[in-house]
Amino acid sequence: MTTSADQSTSIGFRNNLLNKLGALSNANYRRYWLGSLASVGAIQIAGMAQGWLIVDKLGGSPLSIGALGAATAVPTILVNLFGGVLADRVDRRKLIISVSAASSLLLLLLAVLDSTELIEIWHVIVIASVQGLVMGFDGPVRSSYFPLLIDRKHMMSAVALGSVMWQFSRLATPVAGGFIIRFGGTESVFYIGVLGWVSMFLVMISLRVKSPPPSKSRNVIEDMLEGVKFILSRRDFVLLIGLTYATHFFGFQYIQLMPFFVQRLEVGAEGLGILFSIVGLGALTGTLVVGRIRANKKLGFIMIGGSVIFSISLAAFAYSTNFFLALFYLYIAGLANTIFFVVAMTVLQLRVPERIRGRVMGVYTITFSLIPLGAVMGGVFATAYDERIAVVVGASILAGIFLIVGLSQPMIRNLDGTKISET
């Protein structure tokens, strides 16, 4: 017979467990997180395979990789602001369903073209540009939807779990992708990516959490401007979003150029997967580190220092002639960069008003498009010199930006983890 004391103990244990789980204590968020993990894996593995397809199978040059980056990034940037407005106007759940369906079909087309040997470089670039348009809606709506699934007290947990999702995907999918490319070809990777997006589609169909009713809206341009004006009125938002833009444009050129480092290190497709995965392992470690330092009074100083270490590690990786040293530097880079990302995203999510969350996140998520766009700059430097110079130049510029901001902006340098939600 169960006593009241036993019931109290059981309830206490359950509550303690749920507190430790943070955002995962919510069943809807757990389901959403798993679906997102599948679709993020599809994004990661398909992006890796596209670069490998162009360089290895189709004999593309660094400029071809740069063109792929531009084709992905420019449409996304153009749509991001409108995607943010749409996320504040419509049912965000239905918008994610539409994005998932479109992404599934685009990857399926790429897979069919590749498997029938009809694929050409321009096919990859055109499909990437259409996918870029679709992803212009994906970033803002995802960033504005997940807060609807959680309590405010679990915001940093949810942001950290979002980082874990991306980093675990970066850890697992490249290794798998490298072996799949070797034994099944790039077309097999694209088919698997289709399954990832279909999984997200089915999860969103099963969820019943809808967006709050939108306020009476004016025209699209006025709505866009309202979000931009809010950001410009807040120095903390301008600085954190600006630093995030700089990080992704200057600091992530190595991602698109990685096939050329693989050739230099002579480690093949499996080595490509391992190099990408070690970044994910470092980032996953960084997410755990953030969980331990999130209440630190010197969180801003730690965040800036992490970004400088990220830049130094990238430069060291660029000139590594030993595969294992290259892995070490990439691991440190992934760890250090994640500290900045999680802290910055948490501050923004806690301080943005709900009614304009989609529009502000639309501006913020432009940052992810700057990764392939930065590859255009990287491709130019790699063509004129080599890929090592391209990465070092980007990393040096990024380190300089963070040092200038750290020295001149006490609002960022003195960010206090115990007061992170204060406006």
Secondary structure, DSSP 4 states (H G I P E B T S, - for coil): ---HHHHHHHHHHHHHHHHHHGGGGSHHHHHHHHHHHHHHHHHHHHHHHHHHIIIIIS---HHHHHHHHHHHHHHHHHHHHHHHHHHHHS-HHHHHHHHHHHHHHHHHHHHHHHHTT---HHHHHHHHHHHHHHHHHHHHHHHHHGGGGS-GGGHHHHHHHHHHHHHHHHHHHHHHHHHHHHHH-HHHHHHHHHHHHHHHHHHHHH----PPPPPPP--HHHHHHHHHHHHHT-HHHHHHHHHHHHHHHHH-HHHHHHHHHHHHHT-HHHHHHHHHHHHHHHHHHHHHHHHHHTT-TTHHHHHHHHHHHHHHHHHHHHT--SHHHHHHHHHHHHHHHHHHHHHHHHHHHHHS-GGGHHHHHHHHTHHHHHHHHHHHHHHHHHHHS-HHHHHHHHHHHHHHHHHHHHHH-HHHHT--GGGTT--
